[in-house]
Amino acid sequence: MKESQVSDRPTMRWLPVVDENGRTRMEAVWVAGDAVARETHAA
């Protein structure tokens, strides 16, 4: 992603969450646009 494409808007991400019975489900979380940019550039 180019710097010019980075937005300050929040982005929804789906993360796996394990419940108390050991079952995995997906949970949506909102992250700040700059956090997504740092995550993308770190890879």
C-alpha positions as CSV (number, residue, x, y, z in Angstrom):
1,M,0.0,0.0,0.0
2,K,1.4,3.4,-0.9
3,E,1.6,6.2,1.6
4,S,-0.9,8.2,-0.5
5,Q,-3.4,5.4,-0.1
6,V,-3.3,5.3,3.7
7,S,-6.6,6.6,5.2
8,D,-7.4,7.8,8.7
9,R,-10.7,5.9,8.6
10,P,-11.1,2.8,10.7
11,T,-10.9,-0.6,9.0
12,M,-12.7,-3.7,10.0
13,R,-10.6,-6.8,10.6
14,W,-11.7,-10.4,11.4
15,L,-9.8,-12.1,14.1
16,P,-10.1,-15.7,15.3
17,V,-11.2,-16.0,19.0
18,V,-11.2,-19.2,21.0
19,D,-14.0,-19.5,23.5
20,E,-13.9,-21.3,26.9
21,N,-15.0,-24.6,25.2
22,G,-12.0,-24.5,22.8
23,R,-14.1,-23.5,19.8
24,T,-12.8,-20.9,17.4
25,R,-15.0,-18.3,16.1
26,M,-14.3,-15.1,14.1
27,E,-14.9,-11.7,15.7
28,A,-14.8,-8.4,13.9
29,V,-12.8,-5.5,15.4
30,W,-12.3,-2.0,14.1
31,V,-8.7,-0.7,13.9
32,A,-7.5,2.8,13.2
33,G,-6.3,3.4,9.6
34,D,-2.8,4.2,10.7
35,A,-2.6,0.9,12.7
36,V,-3.5,-0.9,9.4
37,A,-0.8,1.0,7.6
38,R,1.8,0.0,10.2
39,E,0.7,-3.6,10.0
40,T,0.9,-3.7,6.2
41,H,4.3,-2.1,6.1
42,A,5.7,-4.4,8.8
43,A,5.1,-7.5,6.7
